[in-house]
Amino acid sequence: MSVPSILVIDDETHMRSLIARTLAGVGYDVEEAEDGESGLARLESPGIVLVLTDLLMPGREGLETILEMRRRWPAIPVIAMSGGGVNPAGNYLELAHRFGASATIAKPFKPSELIAVIRDHLPG
């Protein structure tokens, strides 16, 4: 049985590697991307079963990335995360749901909260 591969898209290197280490620690294979454009490129290769994406990023930001993923890979669950920047995180997370996110999680979050959301949305 293969290990589920999760793609983590976040422009903050520290946050991305912290999430990757957390997920790897509970047995997931983790791919990383620093922005929406490189995340979409990684999805061209098979094997990704779930995407965790930040919303506020330079270049192709999270909402635009979610829209493109829904168009090209509608079956892959997407979990959007945001700390909100200058606006409350809930505003961005609500938009992410409208744009097609399967679930959302506000930063900062506990590792156990993230793992629970991921387990709830893994296919199969």
N, C-alpha and C positions, 0 to 999 in steps of 0.2 A: 504494500500500500504506500503510495507516495505521500510526501508531506505537503500540506497546503502551502502555496506560495502567495505571499501578501506583498503588494507594492505600497511603499510609504513615500508619499510626495510631500516634501516640506522644504522651503528655502532655508530654514534655520538648521545649520549643520548639527548643532548640539541636540536640538529636539529630535531631528530625524534619526540620529544615531542612538539616542536614548530609547526611542520607540522601537527601533530595530533590535537593540539588545534585549529589551523586554520581551518582544515577540519571539525572538530566537531562544530565549531562556525557557519558554514554555513549549518549544518544539516546532515553531513555524519556520519555514524558509522565507527569508525577507529580501526583497529587491528594494533599492532606494533610487529616488530621483529628486533633483533639486528644484524642479519647477514643472509646470503642467506640460510643457512641450516635450521635455525629456521623459516624463511619465507616460505620455501617449506613445512615444517611440518604444518604450519598454513593453507596452501592451501589444505591440506587433508580434512579439515572440510569445508562443503559447506557454501556458502553465500558471499564469496569474489567476487566482480564484477570487480575490477581493482586493479593493483599493482603499487606502486610507489617505485622504488628501487634506492639506491645509487649504484655507480659502484665500488668505491674504498673502500673495506672493508677487514678486515682480515678473514681468513678461506675461505668459499665459497664466492667469490667476485661477483659483479653484473653481469658481462658478462656471467660467468658460470651459474649463477642463471637464467638469461634470457633464455639461451639455454635449460636448463632443463624445465623451464616453458613452452616454446614453444613445447617441446616434449610431456609433460604431460597434459597441459591445454592450447591448442592453441587458444581457443576462448577468454581467459581473456586478456584484454588490459594491456600492461606493459609500464609505463612511466619511463624512465631512467633519473637520475639526477647525475650531477657531478660538482665538483669545479675544477677538473683537477689535483689536487696534484702538482707534479713537471712538468707536461706537460700541454699544453693548454686543457681546458675542451672539446673543439670541437673534438679533436682526440678521446677521449673516447666515446663521444656522437655519433660520426659517426660510430664507431665500434658497439655501442649498436644498432643502426638502422640495421646494417648488421646482427647482431645476432638475430634480431626479435623484437626489441622494437617498440611499436606503435608510440611513440613520445619521445622526449627528452627535457630536460630543464637544463640550466646551472645555477649552484649556483654562487653567491647569486641571488635569484629571489624574486620578490615582491609577496606577498600572492595573489594578483589579477591575476598575470600571472599564478601561479600554479593552481588556481581554474579554470581559463579559459581553460587550457590544459586538466584538468581532465574532465570538462564538455563536451569538444569536443570528448572525447574518452570513455565516459560511454556508456555501451550498452543500447540499447533501445531508 
